[in-house]
Amino acid sequence: MEVLGVGVELLATFTGFGLLVGILFGFFGMGGSFLVTPALLVMGYEPNVAVGSGLAFVFGTSVIATLKHRDLGQVDYKLGGLMIAGTTAGIEVGKVGLEHLQEMGLADSAVSVAYVGLLGAIGAFVTYSAVTGGDDGLSHDAETATDGGEDDDIPAVARTIQSYRVWPMISLRGGVTVSLWMILLVAFATGLLSGFLGVGGGFIRMPALFYLVGVPVPVAVGTDLFEIVFSGGIGSFLYAQSGAVDLSIVVPLLAGSALGARLGAGATSLVDEDDIKVYFGVMLLLGALAVAVRQVGGYLGVDVLDTVSLVIILGAALLVSGAVVLSSVRELRAEDPAVDRSTAD
């Protein structure tokens, strides 16, 4: 039996994976294509299909979250517009680069190596920060969720960048003033990654907006998601023109993500993200490991390593999303002792 041109088992796999990624997306404010695209590569899809479908998934999951952040006043439309301009150029350059590499037969290796390096570096940084108690800029805590833009809340690197008064200077939400060229540079770099790797760029751009531009974390998250709506939409449209967006992949992923995103978003009001940052870092590291295992399997001709790689990716999503749900349940029980009594009865 087939639905949307794929078997029921594969359909269920995509829907379940979308649910897990949706939980992560709702909780961390990131699109999740950094897990989806390598998973599709491991499953044997062509690089352009994996990238294009990943971007289409990002577009769908980012729309609802952006509307929520807009209601909370956490979207800087001026910053978002500038990011969209820079990202659009970056996506086109990244797409052209990927297509050239694909013609040369190097696209799969290039995308995989880039994923290993990028996810590994960010995952190591986040994990180290979480274990040592450092601030990695991924928390939405009330202590940083202010629009005051106090210097104590701005990372040292961002303060240094803001000190360079390269005209024209742009004023942003949170009392931040920064050079237009810095904003465009960050936008172009993340757009390049979006077009080349099929990622929405959220897991890179949001920390970049905080660490480099210096906007408050909630504004960085909301504005990042606003930009992802456009970058994901533009990227998926460009790939769809060449037939690289597979709806049999995207539709079930979005179906699962729609529920997962609600669960993840609800968890943000219950769980302190500081308690789970280490899991997020481990998830990125496992994503890097999965792609590395797949590449080694390809070079050595060991097909079983492809299966091992897919298990690692699915396990990473299950591990972190499960931690989010369990932490939420613990917080609910701590807030309402009646839950424990009813469970005991």
Buried (B, 14 or more C-beta within 10 A) or exposed (E): EEEBEBEEEBBBBBBBBBBBBBBBBBBBBBBBBBBBBBBBBBBEBBBBBBBBBBBBBBBBBBBBBBEBBBEEEBBBEEBBEBBBBBBBBBBBBBBEBBBEBBEEEBBBBBBBBBBBEBBBEBBBBBBEBBEEEEBBBBBBEEEBBBBEBEEEBBBEEBEEBBEEEEEEBBEBBBBBEBBBBBBBBBBBBBBBBBBBBBBBBBBBBBBBBBBBBBBBBBBBBBBBBBBBBBBBBBBBBBBBEEEBBBEBBBBBBBBBBBBBBBBBBBBBEBBBBBBBBBBBBBBBBBBBBBBBBBBEBBEEEEEEBBEBBBEBBBEBBBBBBEBBBEBBBEBEEEEEEEEEEEEEE
